[in-house]
Amino acid sequence: MATRSIATEIDIAASPERVWQVLTDWRRYPEWNPFIVGLHGRHEAGARLVATLHPPGGRRLTFRPRLSEFSAGSLMAWRGKLLVAGLLDGEHRFRLEALDGGGTRLHHVEDFSGLLLPLIGDGLLERARQGFLQMNQALKRRCEALASQAPA
């Protein structure tokens, strides 16, 4: 089955622990996250989440993905579907990579698949990619601001 992917990354001048703390503090997403404006659920693989996205130039969309992976400090992924599995599925992943010198590289990726994938226009995927980039920048700003406030 064909897939289409959005893959972004950003380097953050903060420890992986700090980035993970901000990334998994879902109740604070509305304070800083322009793309995932709401995320609720338990921090454990298999948990059902409620996610609200606001892609640039698009309308808000709420869906209920399942947390497929949750490896504390390094990886968080969920899998969502449109109506039924196989119609239009997406797997959204955040992976943290420790950098030499104490920073963190965030890998922010989504793989789309399903019968409706050929009907999904490039504009929709580009809006989602822009949302990823906006979120990455906002996460970087928040983590670096918090890191600069932390006692040495």
C-alpha positions as CSV (number, residue, x, y, z in Angstrom):
1,M,0.0,0.0,0.0
2,A,1.3,3.4,-0.9
3,T,2.3,5.9,1.8
4,R,3.1,9.6,1.9
5,S,5.2,11.1,4.6
6,I,5.9,14.4,6.3
7,A,9.3,14.4,8.0
8,T,10.7,17.4,9.8
9,E,13.4,17.9,12.4
10,I,14.8,20.7,14.5
11,D,17.7,21.2,16.9
12,I,16.9,22.5,20.3
13,A,19.4,24.0,22.8
14,A,17.9,22.1,25.7
15,S,18.4,18.7,27.2
16,P,16.3,15.7,26.0
17,E,14.8,15.6,29.5
18,R,13.6,19.2,29.2
19,V,12.2,18.7,25.6
20,W,10.4,15.5,26.7
21,Q,9.0,17.3,29.7
22,V,7.5,20.1,27.5
23,L,6.4,17.6,24.7
24,T,4.5,15.4,27.2
25,D,2.9,18.2,29.2
26,W,-0.2,18.0,27.1
27,R,-2.4,20.2,29.3
28,R,-0.1,23.1,28.5
29,Y,-0.2,22.7,24.7
30,P,-2.8,25.5,24.3
31,E,-0.2,27.9,25.9
32,W,2.4,27.4,23.2
33,N,1.5,24.9,20.5
34,P,0.0,26.5,17.4
35,F,-0.7,23.2,15.6
36,I,-1.7,20.6,18.2
37,V,-4.0,22.9,20.2
38,G,-5.4,20.1,22.4
39,L,-4.1,16.7,23.5
40,H,-5.6,14.6,26.2
41,G,-5.2,11.0,27.4
42,R,-2.9,8.8,29.5
43,H,0.8,8.5,28.9
44,E,0.9,4.8,28.1
45,A,0.9,2.7,25.0
46,G,-2.6,1.6,24.0
47,A,-4.3,4.7,25.5
48,R,-7.0,6.4,23.5
49,L,-6.2,10.1,23.0
50,V,-8.3,13.1,22.0
51,A,-6.2,15.3,19.7
52,T,-7.3,18.7,18.3
53,L,-5.2,20.0,15.4
54,H,-5.3,23.4,13.8
55,P,-3.4,23.3,10.5
56,P,-2.3,26.7,9.1
57,G,-5.1,28.0,6.8
58,G,-7.4,25.1,7.8
59,R,-10.1,24.5,10.3
60,R,-9.7,22.7,13.6
61,L,-10.0,18.9,13.5
62,T,-10.5,16.7,16.5
63,F,-9.9,12.9,16.3
64,R,-9.2,10.0,18.7
65,P,-5.9,8.3,17.9
66,R,-4.4,5.5,19.9
67,L,-1.0,6.0,21.6
68,S,1.0,3.2,19.9
69,E,4.4,3.9,21.5
70,F,5.4,5.8,24.6
71,S,9.1,5.3,25.6
72,A,9.7,7.8,28.3
73,G,12.3,10.3,27.3
74,S,12.7,9.3,23.7
75,L,9.7,8.3,21.6
76,M,6.0,9.0,21.4
77,A,3.8,7.9,18.6
78,W,0.1,7.6,17.9
79,R,-2.0,6.1,15.1
80,G,-5.2,7.7,13.9
81,K,-7.8,6.8,11.2
82,L,-10.5,8.4,9.2
83,L,-13.8,6.6,10.1
84,V,-12.4,3.0,9.7
85,A,-8.9,1.6,9.5
86,G,-7.5,1.4,6.0
87,L,-9.5,4.3,4.6
88,L,-7.0,7.0,5.6
89,D,-4.6,6.3,8.4
90,G,-1.8,8.3,9.9
91,E,1.0,7.5,12.3
92,H,2.4,10.5,14.0
93,R,5.8,10.2,15.7
94,F,8.1,12.4,17.9
95,R,11.6,11.0,18.5
96,L,14.2,12.8,20.5
97,E,17.9,12.4,19.7
98,A,20.6,13.6,22.2
99,L,23.2,15.8,20.6
100,D,26.8,16.3,21.6
101,G,27.0,19.3,23.8
102,G,23.7,18.7,25.5
103,G,21.1,19.7,22.9
104,T,18.3,17.7,21.4
105,R,17.2,17.0,17.8
106,L,13.5,16.5,17.5
107,H,12.3,14.2,14.7
108,H,8.7,15.0,14.0
109,V,7.2,12.7,11.3
110,E,3.8,11.4,10.0
111,D,3.2,8.6,7.6
112,F,-0.1,8.5,5.8
113,S,-1.6,5.4,4.1
114,G,-5.0,4.1,3.0
115,L,-7.4,3.8,0.2
116,L,-8.2,7.6,0.1
117,L,-4.5,8.6,0.0
118,P,-4.5,9.1,-3.8
119,L,-7.3,11.6,-3.3
120,I,-5.5,13.7,-0.7
121,G,-4.2,16.8,-2.4
122,D,-0.7,18.2,-2.0
123,G,-2.2,21.4,-0.4
124,L,-3.6,19.4,2.6
125,L,-0.2,17.7,3.2
126,E,1.6,21.0,2.7
127,R,-0.6,22.7,5.4
128,A,0.1,19.8,7.7
129,R,3.8,20.1,7.0
130,Q,3.6,23.9,7.8
131,G,1.8,23.0,11.1
132,F,4.7,20.6,12.0
133,L,7.2,23.3,11.3
134,Q,5.3,25.9,13.4
135,M,5.0,23.4,16.2
136,N,8.7,22.6,16.0
137,Q,9.7,26.3,16.2
138,A,7.3,26.9,19.1
139,L,8.6,23.9,21.0
140,K,12.2,25.1,20.4
141,R,11.3,28.6,21.8
142,R,9.5,27.2,24.8
143,C,12.3,24.7,25.7
144,E,15.1,27.1,25.2
145,A,13.3,29.8,27.3
146,L,12.8,27.3,30.1
147,A,16.4,26.1,29.9
148,S,17.7,29.6,30.2
149,Q,15.6,30.1,33.4
150,A,16.8,26.9,35.0
151,P,19.4,27.3,37.8
152,A,22.9,26.3,36.8
